[in-house]
Amino acid sequence: MIFDLNSLAFFLTSLIGGIIAVPIGGSFLLVIPIFLFLGLNGLQTLLLSRIFATSAMVSASSYFFTNHKFEWKKIFYFLSGNIFGYILAAKLATSINIATLTKIIPWVLLLGAILLLKDWKIEKLHHQKIFAKLLPLLGFLTGFYGGMGGAGMGPTIVLLLALAFSWGIHKSIVNTRMIELFGNALVVAAYLYFGAKFTGFELPVILGGLLGGFIGAKITLKSKPVWLKKAFLVLVVISAIKTTFF
């Protein structure tokens, strides 16, 4: 049913998650615990959370497409490794424990968020070109981590793009959301191929994600860079504390 209380809970969770996901990321910190609380098992939660993320990124990227320029070359270069990381993660999703990495990554992100707030960047073009050549490898690692349900994949990509290519925070967010759109859609297909089953709550999650992603995209482009950087830092601090102590 579409209008029962559980469906409403999935819709509202996805709506709020989409609003959070686009400007700063970190929506899985909200979405995954609530999906589990609503009675889904681990694999169902991984699948439905990726369906949510795909729908949010569809509406956000569509809005960005009419308002911003994408760096398609770097997006697809990153995705060339990212998709393989996602596929491998989908195949191994029920057999590998990434709890240790999940606790470490947010603290690494905290250092990156501080550098972002201080406007530190790789300035030399030569070093940027070297980093660009590593994008497929970095894509694979983040795809595998994200596909396993690890928190902080989106913020990680934002930081990589902002710090490595001297991009502004808006440009980094816009291009990251397009990367996430392709990656999440792929991992949904991979989960289904490897045997995951639909939960019956896909429609409210998709609708909530679409609406939340659109609102989040509008908030992103209307927000000053310093606000986004500070919100990003707050998110990372909350993520680090949550994953370490709770």
C-alpha positions in Angstrom: 0.0 0.0 0.0 1.2 3.6 -0.7 -0.6 5.4 2.1 0.0 3.3 5.2 2.1 4.6 8.0 5.2 2.6 7.1 5.1 3.9 3.5 4.7 7.5 4.9 7.7 6.9 7.2 9.8 5.7 4.2 8.6 8.7 2.1 9.4 11.3 4.8 12.8 9.7 5.6 13.7 9.8 1.9 12.4 13.4 1.6 14.6 14.6 4.5 17.5 12.5 3.3 17.4 14.0 -0.2 17.4 17.5 1.2 20.4 16.7 3.3 22.2 14.5 0.7 22.6 17.1 -2.1 24.1 20.2 -0.3 26.4 18.3 2.2 25.9 14.6 1.9 25.8 12.2 4.8 22.1 11.2 4.3 22.9 7.6 4.9 23.6 8.4 8.6 19.8 9.1 8.8 18.4 6.8 6.1 20.1 3.5 6.9 19.3 3.4 10.7 15.6 4.4 10.0 15.2 1.8 7.3 16.6 -0.9 9.7 14.3 0.4 12.5 11.4 0.0 10.1 12.0 -3.7 9.8 14.3 -4.2 6.8 17.2 -6.6 7.0 20.8 -5.5 6.0 20.7 -6.4 2.3 17.2 -4.9 1.9 18.5 -1.7 3.5 21.5 -1.5 1.3 19.3 -1.9 -1.8 16.6 0.5 -0.8 19.1 3.1 0.4 20.7 3.0 -3.0 17.3 3.4 -4.7 16.7 6.4 -2.5 20.1 7.9 -3.4 19.6 7.2 -7.2 16.2 9.0 -7.1 17.6 12.0 -5.2 20.6 12.3 -7.5 18.3 12.1 -10.6 16.3 15.2 -9.6 19.3 17.1 -8.2 21.5 16.4 -11.3 18.6 17.3 -13.6 18.3 20.7 -11.8 22.1 21.2 -11.9 22.2 20.4 -15.6 20.2 23.5 -16.4 22.2 25.7 -14.1 25.8 24.4 -14.1 28.5 22.9 -16.3 29.6 19.4 -15.6 33.2 18.2 -16.0 32.3 15.2 -18.0 35.8 13.9 -18.7 36.7 13.7 -15.0 33.3 12.3 -14.1 33.6 9.4 -16.5 37.3 8.9 -15.7 36.4 8.5 -12.1 33.5 6.3 -12.9 35.7 3.9 -15.0 37.0 2.6 -11.7 34.0 3.4 -9.6 31.6 1.0 -11.3 33.9 -2.0 -10.8 34.2 -1.1 -7.1 30.4 -1.0 -6.8 29.9 -4.3 -8.7 32.5 -6.1 -6.5 30.8 -4.7 -3.4 27.4 -5.8 -4.5 28.7 -9.4 -5.0 30.4 -9.4 -1.6 27.9 -7.3 0.4 26.9 -10.1 2.7 30.3 -11.6 3.3 32.7 -8.7 4.3 32.7 -6.6 7.4 33.8 -3.0 6.9 33.2 -1.8 10.4 36.8 -0.8 10.9 36.9 1.3 7.7 33.6 2.9 8.6 35.1 4.1 11.8 38.3 5.4 10.2 36.9 7.2 7.1 35.0 10.0 9.0 38.1 11.0 10.9 40.0 11.3 7.6 37.2 13.3 6.2 37.4 15.6 9.2 41.0 16.6 8.3 39.8 17.1 4.7 36.9 19.3 5.9 39.3 21.5 7.8 41.5 21.9 4.8 38.5 22.7 2.7 37.4 25.4 5.2 40.9 26.9 5.1 40.8 26.9 1.3 43.7 24.6 0.9 44.1 23.2 -2.6 46.6 21.5 -4.8 47.8 24.5 -6.8 50.3 23.1 -9.2 48.9 21.9 -12.5 51.5 19.1 -12.8 50.3 17.7 -9.5 46.6 18.0 -10.5 47.4 16.0 -13.7 49.0 13.2 -11.6 46.0 13.1 -9.3 43.7 13.0 -12.4 45.5 9.8 -13.5 44.6 8.2 -10.2 40.9 8.9 -10.5 40.0 5.4 -11.7 41.8 3.9 -8.7 40.2 6.3 -6.3 36.9 5.7 -8.0 37.2 1.9 -7.5 38.1 2.3 -3.8 35.2 4.7 -3.1 32.8 2.6 -5.1 33.7 -0.5 -3.2 33.4 1.3 0.1 30.1 2.9 -0.8 28.7 -0.2 -2.3 29.3 -2.0 1.0 27.2 0.6 2.8 30.1 2.6 4.1 29.2 6.1 5.3 30.9 9.2 3.8 31.4 8.2 0.2 29.8 11.3 -1.2 31.7 13.7 1.1 34.9 11.9 0.2 34.4 12.6 -3.5 33.5 16.2 -2.8 36.8 16.6 -0.9 38.8 14.8 -3.6 37.5 17.1 -6.3 37.7 20.3 -4.4 41.2 19.8 -2.9 42.8 18.2 -5.9 41.5 20.3 -8.8 41.1 23.7 -7.0 37.4 23.6 -7.7 34.9 25.7 -5.7 32.6 23.9 -3.3 29.6 24.4 -5.6 31.4 22.9 -8.6 32.6 19.9 -6.5 29.2 19.2 -5.2 27.5 19.4 -8.6 30.0 17.0 -10.2 30.0 14.6 -7.3 26.2 14.3 -7.4 26.4 13.3 -11.1 29.0 10.7 -10.2 26.8 9.4 -7.4 23.8 9.2 -9.8 25.6 6.8 -12.2 27.2 4.9 -9.3 24.0 4.4 -7.3 22.0 3.3 -10.3 24.7 0.8 -11.2 24.8 -0.7 -7.7 21.0 -1.0 -7.6 21.2 -3.1 -10.8 24.1 -5.1 -9.4 22.3 -5.9 -6.1 19.2 -7.1 -8.0 21.4 -9.2 -10.4 23.1 -10.8 -7.4 19.8 -11.8 -5.8 18.5 -8.9 -3.7 14.7 -8.5 -3.6 12.5 -5.5 -3.7 10.9 -4.6 -0.4 7.6 -3.2 -1.5 8.5 0.3 -0.3 10.3 1.5 -3.4 7.6 3.9 -4.6 7.5 6.1 -1.5 11.2 6.1 -1.3 11.6 7.1 -4.9 9.0 9.9 -4.6 10.6 11.2 -1.4 14.1 11.0 -2.9 13.0 12.9 -6.1 11.4 15.7 -4.1 14.1 15.9 -1.5 16.9 15.9 -4.1 15.2 18.8 -6.0 14.8 20.9 -2.9 18.4 20.0 -1.9 19.7 21.1 -5.3 18.0 24.5 -5.1 19.4 25.0 -1.6 22.9 24.1 -2.8 23.0 26.7 -5.6 21.5 29.4 -3.4 23.9 28.8 -0.4 27.1 30.8 0.0 30.3 28.7 -0.3 31.3 29.3 3.3 28.0 28.1 4.6 28.3 24.9 2.6 31.9 24.4 3.9 30.8 24.9 7.6 27.8 22.6 7.1 30.1 20.0 5.6 32.5 20.3 8.6 29.6 19.9 11.0 28.3 16.8 9.1 31.8 15.2 9.3 32.1 15.8 13.0 28.7 14.3 13.7 29.6 11.3 11.4 32.9 10.7 13.2 31.4 10.8 16.7 28.5 8.6 15.7 30.6 5.9 14.0 33.2 5.9 16.8 31.1 6.0 19.9 27.6 4.8 19.0 
